[in-house]
Amino acid sequence: MTEQRGYGEPSPARPEQEPAQPDRPGAAAATDPPRTGNPAVDAACASVADLTEVPAAGHYDKLAAAHQALHDALNATSNSPRTS
């Protein structure tokens, strides 16, 4: 028979989760932008990868430029002729 816990009783201890290992071979660093294979999207992602190092006053401009680049890349993909 399983033991029932009452409301407000602490949960049983859980094993600690393994910490992230950015130095593991093949693991991307936390600041590495994702790679999509689309050069315009990759460039937009890379342009905001260092956002934490930019003063807050500069965040809007960097994010707005990345948003516009992503919007343009999406429109270019949407407007390209289909091959199938």
Secondary structure, 3 states (H helix, E strand, C coil): CCCCCCCCCCCCCCCCCCCCCCCCCCCCCCCCCCCCCCHHHHHHHHHCCCHHHCCHHHHHHHHHHHHHHHHHHHHHHHHCCCCC
